Amino acid sequence: MQVSSDEIPRFVGVKLSEHQVNLHEILALLDLLAAHPDCLELIGVQPAHFRFAEPLSPEVSAAVDTVTQLISRRLEAATCH
């Protein structure tokens, strides 16, 4: 799926921990700092479920190499779409 940065809502919410930073908050903070990147590309893996303090599922573990290779190729290409 491809969306432009402008299509992603920005907001800052209440946090219980400094580890609870999400994409929406990062984009909102970039707006506040007027530090917009020339290009923003997100690559991720959607887990089937979240369980606190559990290891990665076999499906997510299997995707790590693929995602790492994809990120490396995108960085080498250094182009925005």
PyMOL commands that set and color helices and strands:
alter all, ss='L'
color gray80, all
select helices_A, chain A and resi 5-7+23-33+58-77
alter helices_A, ss='H'
color red, helices_A
deselect
rebuild
show_as cartoon
